[in-house]
Amino acid sequence: MKISKINEYSYSYAEYLVSDGTYEIRCVCNSVPLAGGAEPQIGMPIKMLYAFCLEDILIKEEKSANCHKITKIEKYGFQYEIVGTILNKKNSLIKVFDFIISLEYFYPDGISDFEEGDIVSIIIDRIECELDI
């Protein structure tokens, strides 16, 4: 996962398009300000993506396998519907295509209702990213 476009950057706010090489997700960066006064650059690696919602995240099971998708909900700037696979239930990680999204804010003790490999759907109000610097 890498920055593919810098939409906005200031000392206290950053917004990027993050790519897995094929797909892109619009993210807010929670790593700003960057250490040593550095500025973000296209191609910088992303350490982790984090799901953020105003209310609890509702995870529901999807019946069909291999149905990963990322659907931007147009009426909201950062909202996405994500269909992916439970990658690590203990650490609350979901994989969609080659993106890894942490749900640890909402499941700090792990995702107990599902098993690793289960296909799930969630709606995320915003995805935050952390740079790997």
Salt bridges, closest charged atoms under 4 A:
GLU15 OE2 - ARG26 NE 2.87
GLU61 OE1 - LYS63 NZ 3.92
GLU81 OE1 - LYS69 NZ 3.96
ASP98 OD1 - LYS95 NZ 3.79
GLU115 OE2 - LYS89 NZ 3.41
GLU128 OE2 - ARG126 NH2 2.49
